[in-house]
Each structure stands twice: as structure tokens, then as C-alpha cells.
Amino acid sequence: MPDHGRANRPEWQALWQQYEPVTTPLRSAGLVCDVDPCGGQTILFVDLPDGSHLAIHDQEELPSRLELVTGWIIQRGHRDNPTYDALVYDSTEGGEHAAHGADIVTMLAAIALHLKTLPDADTREAGTKLGELLLATAQRFAVSFLGVNSQHTGHGRIISGPFDSQGEAVKEYGWQTHLLEESGWELVHEQGGTTWPVTAWKRRDVLQIVYVSRQPLL
């Protein structure tokens, strides 16, 4: 967590919660993140091992809600050395990576790649390890099922997704299981609560298990 007094302020905490799908994978990889609403422009900062940082924003700044982001701009900078100024990623309209828009996971993959290419030889090894950790921790989620039909043939697929956050997948899971119930499926087993829900459903001689699954980063 960043070390400053703003972390106790409600407005900072609201922004931090909004951008949790971005900061959690970065923090899990060992990077310190901060959301800075000072000066009227909200920007995410990520500290790098060589003393530089990444500034993440939309066209000008980050909106108050994550779902309003249209694309990501990532710039590498240094508070004490202007020569570190470089554009790392741009998925806003007209940017090199505009096809990816507001996709979080692709943006995180771009950060992981950049970490592996830090020019400072003394920090390149640390950056490579951080990039590998980020690729391992950043992931998508989906609602999936495994089924066995009356001929005892098994099959499975993604029902819906993938999603950038586990919360989105859990919400969609609730809707998909509601549709099963409305369609006459009988709930025979339930576990996992609201974090990693798993349910088993039966209709005639067909059994299927519906669950929230992890998906590969890329």
C-alpha cells in the first residue's frame, strides 16, 4: 500500500476501490500502486524497481468509475529525471493499441512486457521477475460448465465471459443459474459461497456443474 495520509480519506478509498481490478494484480506481483486525485486529475501510479514509475490514465485522467474508462495510456516517468519520459501503452482512440480499448488484462500484459525490458541492467532481472509474477497473477474469469448426458458423454465450455474481474463473473454466474432454475433444472448441490461458487444441476438424465473459472491471461 502507498505510504501517505490520503489513504484514510473517503474520496481516496472510493477511487481505490473502483480501480481494484487494476491495482490488485500489480500489488500481488510486488509493485506499490497509488491513486492520486490531486490537482483535479486522477492518475494511477506504479513504482518500478529502478526508481521510475508508470502513470496510468485515460485520455486526460481517470474517471470516477472504472466502467467509464474508454482506454488506457501508460507513461513511464521519473520524478527526478525527465529523460525517463516514454509512452509504454495507448489503447485510447487513435492510439497504437486502440483495438483493446478499456481491456484491463491486455493492459496489464503490456506492463509485464515493459517490466521485462527495463534498460537498467541492475534492475532488469528484478523487472523480469516482477513481469513474470504479473503474468501469473493477472487473469480473466468466466462462467463455465461441465456436463454428463444420458449416454454418459462428458463435455464442457464457457457459458459467458471472459470477464476482467471475479466480481463480474460471480454476478453473471448468478444470472446464469437463475436461467437454469427458470428452465426446469433442479439444484442438487451448492458450495463455494459468493467467492468461487459451484452448483450441480439435474434435469432428467443430464447432470451439469456450473462454476466460476479462471482463464489464461492471453
MOPE-V885709 format. One record per residue. SS is DSSP state (H for helix, E for strand, C for the rest). OMEGA is omega as a letter, one per 20 degrees, with the letter a starting at -180 (999 if undefined). D_FIRST is the distance of its C-alpha to the first C-alpha in Angstrom with 1 decimal. Layout:
BEGIN
[[SS;OMEGA;D_FIRST] [SS;OMEGA;D_FIRST]]
END
This chain:
BEGIN
[[C;r;0.0] [C;a;3.8] [C;r;6.4] [C;a;9.1] [H;a;11.4] [H;a;11.4] [H;r;8.8] [H;a;11.9] [C;a;14.2] [H;a;15.9] [H;r;16.2] [H;a;12.6] [H;r;11.9] [H;r;15.0] [H;r;14.0] [H;r;10.6] [H;r;12.9] [H;a;15.5] [C;r;13.6] [H;r;12.1] [H;r;14.9] [H;a;13.7] [H;a;9.9] [H;r;10.4] [H;r;12.9] [H;r;11.1] [H;r;8.0] [H;r;10.9] [C;r;12.7] [C;a;10.3] [C;r;9.0] [C;r;6.0] [E;r;6.7] [E;r;7.4] [E;a;10.5] [E;r;12.9] [C;a;16.0] [H;r;17.6] [H;r;21.2] [H;r;22.0] [C;a;20.5] [C;a;17.3] [E;r;15.7] [E;r;12.7] [E;r;11.7] [E;a;10.8] [E;r;11.1] [C;a;14.1] [C;a;15.4] [C;r;18.3] [C;r;16.5] [C;a;17.1] [E;r;15.0] [E;r;15.7] [E;a;16.3] [E;r;16.8] [E;r;19.1] [C;a;22.5] [C;r;25.7] [C;a;24.6] [C;r;21.3] [C;r;19.5] [C;a;21.3] [C;r;20.1] [C;a;20.5] [H;a;19.7] [H;r;23.3] [H;r;24.6] [C;r;23.1] [C;r;26.2] [C;a;24.8] [C;r;22.1] [E;r;22.3] [E;r;20.2] [E;r;20.9] [E;a;20.0] [E;r;20.0] [C;a;19.5] [C;a;19.3] [C;a;22.0] [C;a;24.1] [H;a;25.5] [H;r;27.1] [H;a;23.9] [C;a;24.5] [E;r;25.1] [E;a;25.1] [E;a;23.5] [E;r;24.1] [E;r;25.9] [C;r;26.7] [C;a;27.8] [C;a;31.5] [C;r;33.5] [C;a;30.7] [C;a;31.3] [C;a;29.3] [H;a;30.4] [H;a;31.8] [H;r;28.3] [C;a;27.5] [C;a;24.3] [C;a;23.9] [H;a;20.3] [H;r;21.2] [H;r;23.5] [H;r;21.0] [H;r;18.5] [H;r;21.5] [H;r;22.2] [H;r;18.9] [H;r;19.6] [H;a;23.0] [H;r;21.9] [H;a;19.7] [C;a;22.9] [C;r;24.8] [C;a;23.1] [C;a;26.1] [C;a;25.1] [H;a;26.8] [H;a;24.6] [H;a;21.4] [H;r;23.2] [H;r;23.2] [H;r;19.4] [H;r;19.1] [H;r;21.7] [H;r;19.9] [H;r;16.6] [H;r;18.9] [H;r;20.7] [H;r;17.7] [H;r;16.7] [H;a;20.3] [H;a;20.3] [H;r;17.3] [C;a;18.0] [C;r;21.0] [E;a;23.3] [E;a;24.9] [E;r;28.5] [E;a;31.1] [E;r;33.6] [E;r;36.7] [E;a;39.1] [E;r;42.7] [E;a;46.0] [C;a;49.2] [C;r;52.6] [C;r;53.6] [C;r;50.7] [C;a;49.1] [E;r;45.4] [E;r;43.2] [E;r;39.8] [E;r;37.8] [E;r;34.9] [E;a;35.9] [E;r;33.2] [E;j;30.3] [E;r;28.3] [E;a;25.3] [C;a;21.9] [C;r;20.2] [H;r;21.2] [H;r;21.7] [H;a;24.2] [H;r;26.1] [H;r;26.3] [H;r;27.7] [H;r;30.2] [H;r;31.1] [H;r;32.1] [H;a;34.4] [H;r;35.9] [H;r;36.7] [H;r;38.2] [H;r;40.5] [H;r;41.6] [H;r;42.6] [H;a;44.5] [C;r;46.2] [C;r;47.7] [C;a;45.3] [E;r;45.2] [E;a;41.9] [E;r;42.6] [E;a;39.3] [E;r;35.7] [E;r;32.5] [C;r;28.7] [C;a;28.0] [C;a;25.8] [C;r;23.3] [C;a;25.7] [C;r;29.1] [E;r;32.3] [E;r;35.8] [E;a;39.3] [E;a;42.1] [E;r;45.8] [E;a;48.6] [C;a;52.1] [C;a;51.8] [E;r;48.4] [E;r;45.1] [E;r;41.7] [E;a;38.1] [E;a;35.4] [E;r;31.7] [E;a;28.3] [E;r;28.0] [E;r;25.6] [E;r;26.8] [C;a;26.7] [C;a;24.3] [C;999;27.3]]
END
